[in-house]
Amino acid sequence: MKKGLTLLAAAALLSLGACGDDEDKEGTSGKAQTLSVSVNAQGRLIGIAPVKGGPVRIDFRNAAKNPYDLQLVRVDGGQSLAQVMRVIEGGEGGPIPSWLHGAGGVGTTKPGRSASATQVLPEGRYYAIASADTEGEREVKPATAALRVQGGESGGDLPSAPATVTATDYAFEAEGLKQGRNRIRFVNDGDELHHIVAFQLAPGKSVADVKRFFRTEKGRPPIVEGVESSTAVIDGKTEQVVDMEFANAGKWALVCFISDRKGGPPHAAKGMISEVEVG
C-alpha cells in the first residue's frame, strides 16, 4: 500500500494523469462543508483545518511542479502519523491493519490544476497525505498534516452525479461516462479497499492486452499515454462523489492496484481490470 495508498503498481505503466481542471461549484450539496487544500510551490500541504462530521467537499489545488494526489486516512485510535506511513510505505502486498481506513480524497492532479471530491467524514482522527508522482525523478517526501473531524453528523447526503462507477471484489461496473470532465459517484460495494485508475485503451487493444501486460510487464503498454485519471482510496461499503477526466471517447480500462487487507497481490492481479465505454 505504497505512495499515499493510491498509486501502488501503477508505475508499471506510467505516471497517472490529472482529475481535471478547476472545479465549477454547480451541483454540490448545500449542506456540505468545504475544505480548501493545496500543495504549494515548495511541496507543503496547506489549508487543512478542523471540520464537523458529515458531508465535506474537498477542493484540492496543486501549485507544485509534480503531479500530486491527496489521500485521507482515518485511524481508529491514537495511532501516529509514523505508524500510518509505515503501512503506506511498506512493501507492496503487505497487510493493511484494521485500524487504518481509506477515507477518500482526490486522485492524482497535474501541476496548476484542481479537482474535488465530496464525501461523508465521520467524527475521528485523520491524516491528510499528499504524495508526489515523481517516476523517473528523485523521490519527494509526502506532504502530511493531521485533520480532526469533530462532532457533527454521522451521515448525510452527497451531491447528485450523472455517472456512477461501482467497485466490487473484484470488478467495476460503470454507467453514464462521457468524454471530458465527469462528476462520478464512486461506490465501493465490496468489503476491501478500492480505488479507480482509468487508462484509455490504445487502438486495437483490449482489456485482455492490459491484463497480459500487467502479468508479464513486457512490451509497450497497451494504452494511450498521458490521459490517465484516478481517485483516492475508499473503504468498503463507502462512497464519494469525485471528478474524473476522460480525455477521449472510446474504450477505457478501470483498474484497482490496492491489495486485500490481509495482504497479497494487487487487485489487478485478481482480475480487477474492467473495460468501459466512454461516450
SEKOLNU-958739 format. One line per 4 residues: number of its first residue (from 0); for each residue y, x, z of N, C-alpha, C. Coordinates in nm, 2 decimals, always signed. Layout:
N
NUM = Y,X,Z,Y,X,Z,Y,X,Z ~ ...
# end
This chain:
279
0 = -0.12,+0.09,+0.00,+0.00,+0.00,+0.00,+0.12,+0.09,+0.00 ~ +0.15,+0.16,-0.11,+0.25,+0.26,-0.12,+0.38,+0.20,-0.18 ~ +0.48,+0.28,-0.16,+0.61,+0.26,-0.23,+0.66,+0.12,-0.20 ~ +0.70,+0.09,-0.08,+0.77,-0.03,-0.05,+0.68,-0.15,-0.07
4 = +0.54,-0.13,-0.06,+0.45,-0.24,-0.08,+0.44,-0.29,-0.22 ~ +0.53,-0.26,-0.31,+0.54,-0.33,-0.44,+0.49,-0.26,-0.56 ~ +0.49,-0.13,-0.57,+0.46,-0.06,-0.69,+0.31,-0.02,-0.71 ~ +0.26,+0.05,-0.60,+0.12,+0.09,-0.60,+0.09,+0.16,-0.72
8 = -0.02,+0.12,-0.79,-0.07,+0.19,-0.91,+0.00,+0.16,-1.03 ~ +0.11,+0.08,-1.03,+0.19,+0.05,-1.15,+0.23,+0.17,-1.22 ~ +0.25,+0.29,-1.15,+0.29,+0.41,-1.22,+0.19,+0.45,-1.32 ~ +0.07,+0.39,-1.32,-0.03,+0.43,-1.42,+0.02,+0.39,-1.56
12 = +0.11,+0.29,-1.56,+0.17,+0.25,-1.69,+0.30,+0.33,-1.71 ~ +0.40,+0.28,-1.64,+0.53,+0.34,-1.64,+0.62,+0.28,-1.54 ~ +0.74,+0.32,-1.52,+0.83,+0.26,-1.42,+0.85,+0.12,-1.45 ~ +0.87,+0.04,-1.34,+0.89,-0.10,-1.36,+1.03,-0.14,-1.40
16 = +1.05,-0.25,-1.46,+1.19,-0.29,-1.51,+1.26,-0.37,-1.41 ~ +1.38,-0.42,-1.45,+1.46,-0.50,-1.36,+1.43,-0.64,-1.35 ~ +1.47,-0.71,-1.25,+1.46,-0.85,-1.24,+1.56,-0.93,-1.31 ~ +1.67,-0.86,-1.36,+1.77,-0.94,-1.43,+1.91,-0.89,-1.40
20 = +2.00,-0.97,-1.46,+2.14,-0.93,-1.44,+2.20,-1.01,-1.32 ~ +2.33,-1.01,-1.31,+2.40,-1.07,-1.19,+2.36,-1.22,-1.18 ~ +2.32,-1.26,-1.07,+2.27,-1.39,-1.04,+2.38,-1.50,-1.04 ~ +2.36,-1.61,-1.11,+2.45,-1.72,-1.10,+2.41,-1.80,-0.98
24 = +2.51,-1.87,-0.92,+2.49,-1.94,-0.80,+2.44,-2.08,-0.81 ~ +2.43,-2.13,-0.93,+2.39,-2.27,-0.95,+2.24,-2.29,-0.92 ~ +2.21,-2.40,-0.86,+2.08,-2.44,-0.84,+2.01,-2.40,-0.71 ~ +2.09,-2.33,-0.62,+2.03,-2.29,-0.49,+2.05,-2.40,-0.39
28 = +1.97,-2.40,-0.29,+1.98,-2.50,-0.18,+2.10,-2.48,-0.10 ~ +2.18,-2.58,-0.07,+2.30,-2.57,+0.01,+2.27,-2.53,+0.15 ~ +2.14,-2.55,+0.20,+2.10,-2.52,+0.33,+2.07,-2.37,+0.35 ~ +2.05,-2.30,+0.24,+2.01,-2.16,+0.25,+2.12,-2.07,+0.30
32 = +2.10,-1.98,+0.39,+2.19,-1.88,+0.43,+2.19,-1.77,+0.32 ~ +2.30,-1.69,+0.31,+2.30,-1.59,+0.21,+2.31,-1.45,+0.28 ~ +2.22,-1.36,+0.24,+2.22,-1.23,+0.29,+2.24,-1.13,+0.17 ~ +2.36,-1.08,+0.16,+2.40,-0.99,+0.05,+2.37,-0.84,+0.09
36 = +2.28,-0.78,+0.02,+2.23,-0.65,+0.05,+2.25,-0.56,-0.08 ~ +2.28,-0.44,-0.06,+2.29,-0.34,-0.17,+2.24,-0.21,-0.13 ~ +2.20,-0.13,-0.23,+2.18,+0.01,-0.22,+2.30,+0.08,-0.29 ~ +2.37,+0.16,-0.21,+2.50,+0.22,-0.27,+2.46,+0.35,-0.35
40 = +2.57,+0.41,-0.40,+2.55,+0.53,-0.49,+2.48,+0.64,-0.42 ~ +2.49,+0.65,-0.29,+2.42,+0.75,-0.21,+2.28,+0.72,-0.17 ~ +2.23,+0.60,-0.22,+2.10,+0.56,-0.18,+2.08,+0.50,-0.04 ~ +2.19,+0.45,+0.02,+2.19,+0.39,+0.15,+2.18,+0.24,+0.14
44 = +2.11,+0.18,+0.23,+2.10,+0.03,+0.23,+2.21,-0.02,+0.32 ~ +2.29,-0.11,+0.26,+2.40,-0.17,+0.34,+2.39,-0.32,+0.33 ~ +2.45,-0.39,+0.42,+2.47,-0.53,+0.42,+2.36,-0.61,+0.50 ~ +2.27,-0.54,+0.56,+2.17,-0.60,+0.65,+2.23,-0.65,+0.77
48 = +2.22,-0.78,+0.80,+2.28,-0.84,+0.92,+2.19,-0.95,+0.97 ~ +2.19,-0.99,+1.10,+2.11,-1.09,+1.16,+2.13,-1.23,+1.09 ~ +2.02,-1.30,+1.07,+2.03,-1.43,+1.02,+1.94,-1.53,+1.11 ~ +1.96,-1.66,+1.09,+1.88,-1.75,+1.16,+1.76,-1.79,+1.08
52 = +1.65,-1.83,+1.15,+1.53,-1.87,+1.08,+1.55,-1.99,+0.99 ~ +1.48,-1.99,+0.88,+1.49,-2.10,+0.78,+1.51,-2.04,+0.64 ~ +1.56,-2.12,+0.54,+1.57,-2.07,+0.41,+1.69,-1.96,+0.40 ~ +1.66,-1.85,+0.34,+1.76,-1.74,+0.33,+1.76,-1.69,+0.18
56 = +1.87,-1.69,+0.12,+1.89,-1.64,-0.01,+1.93,-1.49,+0.00 ~ +1.85,-1.40,-0.06,+1.88,-1.26,-0.06,+1.94,-1.22,-0.19 ~ +2.06,-1.18,-0.19,+2.13,-1.12,-0.31,+2.12,-0.97,-0.30 ~ +2.06,-0.91,-0.40,+2.03,-0.76,-0.39,+2.10,-0.69,-0.51
60 = +2.19,-0.60,-0.48,+2.27,-0.52,-0.58,+2.22,-0.38,-0.57 ~ +2.19,-0.32,-0.69,+2.16,-0.18,-0.70,+2.27,-0.10,-0.76 ~ +2.34,-0.02,-0.67,+2.45,+0.06,-0.72,+2.41,+0.21,-0.72 ~ +2.28,+0.24,-0.71,+2.23,+0.37,-0.71,+2.19,+0.41,-0.86
64 = +2.15,+0.54,-0.87,+2.12,+0.58,-1.01,+1.98,+0.56,-1.05 ~ +1.89,+0.52,-0.95,+1.75,+0.49,-0.98,+1.72,+0.35,-0.97 ~ +1.62,+0.29,-1.03,+1.57,+0.16,-1.00,+1.53,+0.15,-0.86 ~ +1.55,+0.04,-0.79,+1.51,+0.01,-0.65,+1.45,-0.13,-0.64
68 = +1.36,-0.14,-0.55,+1.32,-0.27,-0.50,+1.36,-0.29,-0.36 ~ +1.35,-0.42,-0.31,+1.38,-0.45,-0.17,+1.27,-0.53,-0.12 ~ +1.19,-0.47,-0.02,+1.08,-0.54,+0.04,+1.11,-0.56,+0.18 ~ +1.09,-0.69,+0.23,+1.10,-0.72,+0.37,+0.96,-0.72,+0.43
72 = +0.95,-0.66,+0.55,+0.82,-0.66,+0.62,+0.85,-0.72,+0.76 ~ +0.77,-0.82,+0.80,+0.78,-0.88,+0.93,+0.66,-0.82,+1.02 ~ +0.69,-0.79,+1.14,+0.59,-0.74,+1.23,+0.57,-0.84,+1.35 ~ +0.45,-0.85,+1.40,+0.42,-0.95,+1.50,+0.46,-0.90,+1.64
76 = +0.47,-0.77,+1.66,+0.50,-0.73,+1.80,+0.61,-0.63,+1.80 ~ +0.60,-0.52,+1.88,+0.70,-0.42,+1.89,+0.68,-0.30,+1.80 ~ +0.61,-0.32,+1.69,+0.58,-0.20,+1.60,+0.70,-0.14,+1.55 ~ +0.71,-0.01,+1.54,+0.82,+0.07,+1.50,+0.83,+0.08,+1.34
80 = +0.94,+0.12,+1.29,+0.96,+0.15,+1.15,+0.86,+0.26,+1.11 ~ +0.84,+0.36,+1.20,+0.75,+0.47,+1.17,+0.61,+0.42,+1.15 ~ +0.56,+0.32,+1.23,+0.43,+0.26,+1.21,+0.42,+0.19,+1.08 ~ +0.52,+0.11,+1.05,+0.52,+0.04,+0.92,+0.51,+0.14,+0.80
84 = +0.59,+0.24,+0.81,+0.60,+0.33,+0.69,+0.46,+0.41,+0.68 ~ +0.40,+0.43,+0.79,+0.26,+0.50,+0.78,+0.17,+0.41,+0.70 ~ +0.18,+0.28,+0.72,+0.09,+0.19,+0.64,+0.13,+0.19,+0.49 ~ +0.26,+0.18,+0.47,+0.31,+0.17,+0.33,+0.29,+0.29,+0.26
88 = +0.31,+0.41,+0.32,+0.30,+0.54,+0.25,+0.16,+0.60,+0.26 ~ +0.07,+0.52,+0.32,-0.07,+0.57,+0.34,-0.14,+0.58,+0.20 ~ -0.26,+0.63,+0.20,-0.33,+0.64,+0.08,-0.36,+0.50,+0.02 ~ -0.36,+0.50,-0.11,-0.39,+0.38,-0.19,-0.53,+0.32,-0.14
92 = -0.53,+0.19,-0.12,-0.66,+0.13,-0.08,-0.69,+0.13,+0.07 ~ -0.60,+0.18,+0.15,-0.61,+0.17,+0.29,-0.60,+0.03,+0.35 ~ -0.65,+0.01,+0.47,-0.64,-0.13,+0.53,-0.49,-0.16,+0.56 ~ -0.46,-0.29,+0.56,-0.33,-0.34,+0.60,-0.35,-0.42,+0.73
96 = -0.29,-0.37,+0.84,-0.31,-0.43,+0.97,-0.26,-0.58,+0.97 ~ -0.32,-0.66,+1.06,-0.28,-0.80,+1.06,-0.14,-0.82,+1.12 ~ -0.09,-0.72,+1.19,+0.05,-0.74,+1.24,+0.16,-0.72,+1.14 ~ +0.12,-0.67,+1.02,+0.22,-0.64,+0.92,+0.21,-0.75,+0.81
100 = +0.33,-0.81,+0.78,+0.34,-0.92,+0.68,+0.43,-0.89,+0.57 ~ +0.38,-0.92,+0.45,+0.47,-0.91,+0.33,+0.56,-1.03,+0.33 ~ +0.69,-1.01,+0.36,+0.78,-1.12,+0.39,+0.88,-1.14,+0.27 ~ +0.84,-1.09,+0.15,+0.92,-1.12,+0.04,+1.03,-1.01,+0.01
104 = +1.13,-1.05,-0.06,+1.24,-0.97,-0.10,+1.26,-0.97,-0.25 ~ +1.31,-0.87,-0.31,+1.34,-0.87,-0.45,+1.27,-0.75,-0.52 ~ +1.22,-0.78,-0.64,+1.15,-0.68,-0.72,+1.24,-0.57,-0.77 ~ +1.17,-0.48,-0.85,+1.25,-0.36,-0.90,+1.37,-0.40,-0.98
108 = +1.48,-0.34,-0.95,+1.61,-0.38,-1.01,+1.67,-0.25,-1.06 ~ +1.71,-0.26,-1.19,+1.77,-0.14,-1.25,+1.91,-0.10,-1.20 ~ +1.95,+0.02,-1.21,+2.09,+0.06,-1.17,+2.19,-0.03,-1.23 ~ +2.29,-0.07,-1.14,+2.40,-0.15,-1.19,+2.37,-0.30,-1.21
112 = +2.25,-0.34,-1.17,+2.21,-0.48,-1.18,+2.18,-0.54,-1.05 ~ +2.17,-0.68,-1.05,+2.15,-0.76,-0.93,+2.04,-0.85,-0.96 ~ +1.97,-0.90,-0.85,+1.87,-1.00,-0.86,+1.87,-1.07,-0.72 ~ +1.80,-1.19,-0.72,+1.80,-1.26,-0.59,+1.66,-1.32,-0.57
116 = +1.64,-1.36,-0.44,+1.52,-1.44,-0.40,+1.56,-1.53,-0.29 ~ +1.50,-1.64,-0.28,+1.52,-1.74,-0.17,+1.39,-1.77,-0.11 ~ +1.38,-1.75,+0.02,+1.25,-1.78,+0.09,+1.28,-1.82,+0.23 ~ +1.18,-1.88,+0.30,+1.19,-1.92,+0.44,+1.15,-1.80,+0.52
120 = +1.24,-1.76,+0.61,+1.21,-1.65,+0.70,+1.20,-1.70,+0.84 ~ +1.08,-1.70,+0.90,+1.06,-1.74,+1.04,+1.12,-1.64,+1.14 ~ +1.15,-1.69,+1.26,+1.21,-1.60,+1.36,+1.12,-1.48,+1.38 ~ +1.18,-1.37,+1.40,+1.10,-1.25,+1.43,+1.17,-1.12,+1.40
124 = +1.09,-1.01,+1.41,+1.14,-0.88,+1.38,+1.10,-0.83,+1.24 ~ +1.19,-0.78,+1.17,+1.17,-0.74,+1.03,+1.22,-0.60,+1.00 ~ +1.17,-0.54,+0.90,+1.23,-0.42,+0.84,+1.26,-0.44,+0.69 ~ +1.37,-0.40,+0.65,+1.41,-0.40,+0.51,+1.39,-0.26,+0.45
128 = +1.31,-0.25,+0.34,+1.27,-0.12,+0.29,+1.31,-0.12,+0.14 ~ +1.40,-0.04,+0.10,+1.44,-0.03,-0.04,+1.39,+0.10,-0.09 ~ +1.29,+0.09,-0.19,+1.22,+0.21,-0.24,+1.27,+0.24,-0.39 ~ +1.30,+0.36,-0.41,+1.34,+0.40,-0.55,+1.22,+0.43,-0.63
132 = +1.23,+0.39,-0.76,+1.13,+0.43,-0.86,+1.18,+0.55,-0.93 ~ +1.11,+0.66,-0.89,+1.15,+0.80,-0.94,+1.04,+0.87,-1.01 ~ +0.96,+0.79,-1.09,+0.85,+0.85,-1.16,+0.90,+0.97,-1.25 ~ +0.84,+1.08,-1.23,+0.87,+1.20,-1.31,+0.99,+1.27,-1.25
136 = +1.05,+1.23,-1.14,+1.16,+1.30,-1.08,+1.12,+1.33,-0.93 ~ +1.21,+1.40,-0.87,+1.19,+1.43,-0.73,+1.19,+1.30,-0.65 ~ +1.10,+1.29,-0.56,+1.08,+1.16,-0.48,+1.20,+1.14,-0.39 ~ +1.25,+1.02,-0.38,+1.37,+0.99,-0.30,+1.32,+0.91,-0.18
140 = +1.36,+0.95,-0.06,+1.32,+0.88,+0.06,+1.37,+0.73,+0.06 ~ +1.28,+0.64,+0.10,+1.32,+0.50,+0.10,+1.44,+0.47,+0.20 ~ +1.53,+0.38,+0.16,+1.64,+0.34,+0.25,+1.58,+0.22,+0.33 ~ +1.61,+0.23,+0.46,+1.55,+0.13,+0.55,+1.65,+0.08,+0.65
144 = +1.63,-0.04,+0.71,+1.71,-0.10,+0.81,+1.63,-0.20,+0.88 ~ +1.66,-0.22,+1.01,+1.60,-0.33,+1.09,+1.67,-0.46,+1.07 ~ +1.60,-0.57,+1.06,+1.66,-0.70,+1.04,+1.60,-0.79,+1.15 ~ +1.69,-0.87,+1.21,+1.65,-0.96,+1.31,+1.67,-1.10,+1.26
148 = +1.57,-1.19,+1.27,+1.58,-1.33,+1.23,+1.57,-1.40,+1.37 ~ +1.68,-1.47,+1.40,+1.69,-1.53,+1.53,+1.69,-1.68,+1.53 ~ +1.61,-1.75,+1.61,+1.62,-1.89,+1.63,+1.61,-1.97,+1.50 ~ +1.69,-2.07,+1.48,+1.69,-2.14,+1.36,+1.57,-2.23,+1.34
152 = +1.54,-2.25,+1.21,+1.43,-2.34,+1.17,+1.30,-2.26,+1.15 ~ +1.18,-2.32,+1.16,+1.06,-2.25,+1.13,+1.02,-2.28,+0.98 ~ +1.09,-2.38,+0.92,+1.06,-2.42,+0.78,+1.19,-2.45,+0.71 ~ +1.18,-2.52,+0.60,+1.29,-2.56,+0.52,+1.26,-2.57,+0.38
156 = +1.35,-2.62,+0.30,+1.32,-2.64,+0.16,+1.38,-2.53,+0.07 ~ +1.30,-2.49,-0.03,+1.35,-2.39,-0.12,+1.42,-2.46,-0.24 ~ +1.51,-2.38,-0.31,+1.57,-2.44,-0.43,+1.47,-2.48,-0.54 ~ +1.51,-2.57,-0.63,+1.42,-2.60,-0.74,+1.41,-2.49,-0.83
160 = +1.30,-2.48,-0.91,+1.29,-2.38,-1.01,+1.21,-2.44,-1.13 ~ +1.26,-2.41,-1.25,+1.19,-2.47,-1.37,+1.06,-2.41,-1.41 ~ +1.03,-2.29,-1.35,+0.90,-2.23,-1.38,+0.82,-2.20,-1.25 ~ +0.69,-2.19,-1.26,+0.61,-2.16,-1.15,+0.50,-2.06,-1.18
164 = +0.48,-1.97,-1.09,+0.36,-1.88,-1.10,+0.29,-1.89,-0.97 ~ +0.16,-1.92,-0.98,+0.07,-1.93,-0.86,-0.03,-1.82,-0.86 ~ -0.04,-1.75,-0.75,-0.14,-1.65,-0.74,-0.25,-1.70,-0.65 ~ -0.37,-1.67,-0.68,-0.49,-1.70,-0.60,-0.56,-1.56,-0.59
168 = -0.67,-1.57,-0.52,-0.76,-1.45,-0.50,-0.87,-1.46,-0.61 ~ -0.86,-1.41,-0.73,-0.77,-1.30,-0.78,-0.73,-1.34,-0.92 ~ -0.63,-1.42,-0.94,-0.58,-1.47,-1.07,-0.44,-1.52,-1.06 ~ -0.38,-1.54,-1.17,-0.25,-1.60,-1.18,-0.26,-1.72,-1.27
172 = -0.18,-1.83,-1.24,-0.15,-1.94,-1.34,+0.00,-1.95,-1.35 ~ +0.05,-1.98,-1.47,+0.19,-1.99,-1.49,+0.23,-2.11,-1.58 ~ +0.34,-2.16,-1.55,+0.39,-2.27,-1.64,+0.54,-2.26,-1.65 ~ +0.60,-2.29,-1.76,+0.74,-2.30,-1.78,+0.82,-2.17,-1.80
176 = +0.75,-2.06,-1.83,+0.81,-1.93,-1.85,+0.88,-1.93,-1.99 ~ +1.00,-1.89,-1.99,+1.08,-1.88,-2.11,+1.14,-1.74,-2.13 ~ +1.18,-1.71,-2.26,+1.24,-1.58,-2.28,+1.37,-1.57,-2.21 ~ +1.40,-1.46,-2.15,+1.53,-1.44,-2.08,+1.51,-1.45,-1.93
180 = +1.62,-1.48,-1.86,+1.61,-1.49,-1.71,+1.54,-1.62,-1.68 ~ +1.44,-1.60,-1.58,+1.37,-1.72,-1.53,+1.39,-1.73,-1.38 ~ +1.41,-1.85,-1.34,+1.41,-1.88,-1.19,+1.27,-1.93,-1.17 ~ +1.19,-1.86,-1.09,+1.05,-1.89,-1.07,+1.01,-1.92,-0.93
184 = +0.93,-2.02,-0.91,+0.87,-2.05,-0.78,+0.74,-1.97,-0.78 ~ +0.74,-1.87,-0.70,+0.62,-1.78,-0.69,+0.54,-1.82,-0.56 ~ +0.43,-1.88,-0.59,+0.34,-1.94,-0.48,+0.22,-1.85,-0.46 ~ +0.20,-1.80,-0.34,+0.08,-1.72,-0.31,-0.02,-1.82,-0.24
188 = -0.11,-1.88,-0.32,-0.20,-1.98,-0.27,-0.33,-1.91,-0.22 ~ -0.34,-1.78,-0.23,-0.45,-1.70,-0.18,-0.44,-1.67,-0.03 ~ -0.54,-1.60,+0.01,-0.54,-1.55,+0.15,-0.49,-1.41,+0.16 ~ -0.49,-1.33,+0.05,-0.45,-1.19,+0.05,-0.30,-1.18,+0.01
192 = -0.24,-1.07,+0.04,-0.11,-1.04,+0.00,-0.11,-1.02,-0.16 ~ +0.00,-1.07,-0.22,+0.01,-1.06,-0.37,+0.15,-1.03,-0.41 ~ +0.17,-0.98,-0.52,+0.30,-0.97,-0.59,+0.27,-0.99,-0.74 ~ +0.38,-1.00,-0.82,+0.37,-1.01,-0.96,+0.43,-0.88,-1.03
196 = +0.36,-0.82,-1.12,+0.41,-0.72,-1.21,+0.38,-0.77,-1.35 ~ +0.49,-0.80,-1.43,+0.48,-0.86,-1.56,+0.50,-0.75,-1.67 ~ +0.40,-0.74,-1.76,+0.41,-0.65,-1.87,+0.40,-0.73,-2.00 ~ +0.49,-0.71,-2.10,+0.47,-0.77,-2.23,+0.36,-0.69,-2.31
200 = +0.26,-0.77,-2.37,+0.16,-0.71,-2.44,+0.21,-0.65,-2.58 ~ +0.17,-0.53,-2.61,+0.21,-0.48,-2.74,+0.14,-0.56,-2.85 ~ +0.20,-0.56,-2.97,+0.15,-0.64,-3.09,+0.00,-0.61,-3.11 ~ -0.08,-0.71,-3.12,-0.22,-0.69,-3.15,-0.31,-0.66,-3.02
204 = -0.24,-0.65,-2.91,-0.31,-0.61,-2.78,-0.34,-0.74,-2.70 ~ -0.44,-0.73,-2.61,-0.48,-0.84,-2.53,-0.49,-0.80,-2.39 ~ -0.52,-0.90,-2.30,-0.54,-0.86,-2.16,-0.67,-0.78,-2.14 ~ -0.76,-0.79,-2.23,-0.88,-0.71,-2.23,-0.84,-0.56,-2.25
208 = -0.75,-0.54,-2.33,-0.70,-0.40,-2.35,-0.63,-0.35,-2.23 ~ -0.55,-0.43,-2.16,-0.49,-0.39,-2.04,-0.59,-0.36,-1.93 ~ -0.69,-0.44,-1.91,-0.80,-0.42,-1.82,-0.87,-0.29,-1.85 ~ -0.89,-0.26,-1.98,-0.96,-0.14,-2.01,-0.88,-0.02,-1.98
212 = -0.75,-0.03,-2.00,-0.66,+0.08,-1.98,-0.65,+0.11,-1.83 ~ -0.64,+0.01,-1.74,-0.64,+0.04,-1.60,-0.77,+0.09,-1.55 ~ -0.88,+0.06,-1.62,-1.01,+0.11,-1.58,-1.03,+0.25,-1.62 ~ -0.98,+0.29,-1.73,-1.01,+0.43,-1.79,-0.88,+0.52,-1.78
216 = -0.76,+0.46,-1.78,-0.64,+0.53,-1.78,-0.63,+0.63,-1.90 ~ -0.69,+0.59,-2.01,-0.70,+0.67,-2.13,-0.62,+0.60,-2.25 ~ -0.56,+0.68,-2.33,-0.49,+0.63,-2.45,-0.35,+0.58,-2.41 ~ -0.28,+0.52,-2.51,-0.15,+0.47,-2.50,-0.15,+0.33,-2.42
220 = -0.06,+0.31,-2.33,-0.06,+0.18,-2.26,-0.04,+0.07,-2.36 ~ -0.12,-0.04,-2.35,-0.11,-0.15,-2.45,+0.00,-0.25,-2.42 ~ +0.12,-0.20,-2.39,+0.23,-0.28,-2.35,+0.36,-0.24,-2.43 ~ +0.46,-0.33,-2.42,+0.59,-0.29,-2.48,+0.66,-0.22,-2.36
224 = +0.70,-0.10,-2.38,+0.77,-0.02,-2.28,+0.91,-0.07,-2.25 ~ +0.95,-0.06,-2.13,+1.09,-0.08,-2.09,+1.13,-0.23,-2.06 ~ +1.04,-0.32,-2.06,+1.07,-0.46,-2.04,+1.00,-0.52,-1.92 ~ +0.94,-0.44,-1.84,+0.86,-0.49,-1.72,+0.95,-0.56,-1.62
228 = +0.89,-0.64,-1.54,+0.96,-0.72,-1.44,+0.86,-0.73,-1.32 ~ +0.92,-0.75,-1.20,+0.83,-0.76,-1.08,+0.89,-0.84,-0.97 ~ +0.81,-0.87,-0.87,+0.85,-0.94,-0.75,+0.82,-0.85,-0.63 ~ +0.87,-0.89,-0.51,+0.82,-0.83,-0.39,+0.69,-0.88,-0.35
232 = +0.63,-0.84,-0.24,+0.50,-0.88,-0.19,+0.52,-0.99,-0.09 ~ +0.44,-1.09,-0.10,+0.44,-1.20,+0.00,+0.30,-1.22,+0.05 ~ +0.30,-1.27,+0.18,+0.17,-1.31,+0.24,+0.10,-1.42,+0.17 ~ -0.03,-1.44,+0.20,-0.10,-1.55,+0.16,-0.04,-1.68,+0.22
236 = -0.05,-1.79,+0.14,+0.00,-1.92,+0.19,+0.15,-1.93,+0.21 ~ +0.22,-1.84,+0.14,+0.37,-1.85,+0.14,+0.42,-1.85,+0.00 ~ +0.55,-1.87,-0.01,+0.61,-1.88,-0.14,+0.76,-1.84,-0.14 ~ +0.82,-1.81,-0.25,+0.96,-1.78,-0.26,+1.01,-1.82,-0.40
240 = +1.14,-1.84,-0.42,+1.20,-1.86,-0.55,+1.27,-1.73,-0.59 ~ +1.23,-1.68,-0.70,+1.28,-1.54,-0.74,+1.32,-1.55,-0.89 ~ +1.40,-1.45,-0.92,+1.45,-1.42,-1.06,+1.36,-1.32,-1.12 ~ +1.31,-1.35,-1.24,+1.24,-1.25,-1.32,+1.29,-1.26,-1.46
244 = +1.29,-1.15,-1.53,+1.34,-1.14,-1.67,+1.23,-1.11,-1.76 ~ +1.21,-1.20,-1.86,+1.11,-1.19,-1.96,+1.19,-1.16,-2.09 ~ +1.20,-1.04,-2.13,+1.30,-1.00,-2.24,+1.26,-1.06,-2.37 ~ +1.14,-1.08,-2.40,+1.09,-1.13,-2.53,+0.99,-1.24,-2.51
248 = +0.99,-1.33,-2.61,+0.88,-1.43,-2.62,+0.75,-1.37,-2.66 ~ +0.64,-1.43,-2.63,+0.51,-1.38,-2.67,+0.42,-1.37,-2.55 ~ +0.32,-1.29,-2.57,+0.21,-1.28,-2.47,+0.25,-1.17,-2.36 ~ +0.23,-1.20,-2.24,+0.26,-1.11,-2.13,+0.13,-1.11,-2.04
252 = +0.12,-1.00,-1.96,+0.02,-0.99,-1.86,+0.08,-0.99,-1.73 ~ +0.03,-1.07,-1.64,+0.07,-1.07,-1.50,-0.03,-1.00,-1.42 ~ +0.01,-0.90,-1.34,-0.08,-0.81,-1.27,-0.05,-0.79,-1.12 ~ -0.15,-0.78,-1.04,-0.12,-0.75,-0.90,-0.19,-0.62,-0.86
256 = -0.11,-0.53,-0.80,-0.16,-0.40,-0.76,-0.19,-0.38,-0.61 ~ -0.17,-0.49,-0.53,-0.19,-0.48,-0.39,-0.34,-0.48,-0.36 ~ -0.38,-0.42,-0.25,-0.52,-0.42,-0.21,-0.55,-0.53,-0.10 ~ -0.67,-0.57,-0.08,-0.71,-0.66,+0.03,-0.66,-0.60,+0.16
260 = -0.65,-0.69,+0.26,-0.61,-0.64,+0.40,-0.72,-0.54,+0.45 ~ -0.84,-0.56,+0.42,-0.95,-0.47,+0.47,-0.95,-0.34,+0.40 ~ -0.87,-0.33,+0.29,-0.87,-0.21,+0.21,-0.95,-0.23,+0.09 ~ -0.96,-0.12,+0.01,-1.04,-0.13,-0.11,-0.95,-0.11,-0.24
264 = -1.01,-0.14,-0.35,-0.93,-0.12,-0.48,-0.82,-0.22,-0.50 ~ -0.72,-0.19,-0.58,-0.61,-0.28,-0.60,-0.67,-0.41,-0.67 ~ -0.60,-0.52,-0.66,-0.64,-0.64,-0.71,-0.66,-0.64,-0.86 ~ -0.58,-0.55,-0.93,-0.60,-0.54,-1.08,-0.74,-0.50,-1.11
268 = -0.80,-0.41,-1.02,-0.94,-0.37,-1.04,-1.04,-0.48,-1.02 ~ -1.00,-0.58,-0.95,-1.08,-0.70,-0.93,-1.06,-0.81,-1.03 ~ -0.98,-0.78,-1.14,-0.96,-0.87,-1.24,-0.84,-0.95,-1.23 ~ -0.75,-0.92,-1.14,-0.62,-0.99,-1.13,-0.52,-0.95,-1.23
272 = -0.55,-0.97,-1.35,-0.47,-0.95,-1.47,-0.48,-1.07,-1.56 ~ -0.38,-1.15,-1.56,-0.39,-1.28,-1.64,-0.29,-1.28,-1.75 ~ -0.33,-1.34,-1.86,-0.24,-1.35,-1.98,-0.16,-1.48,-1.97 ~ -0.03,-1.47,-2.00,+0.05,-1.59,-2.00,+0.13,-1.59,-2.13
276 = +0.17,-1.71,-2.17,+0.26,-1.72,-2.29,+0.40,-1.75,-2.25 ~ +0.50,-1.67,-2.30,+0.64,-1.69,-2.27,+0.70,-1.75,-2.39 ~ +0.76,-1.87,-2.38,+0.82,-1.94,-2.49,+0.95,-1.89,-2.53
# end
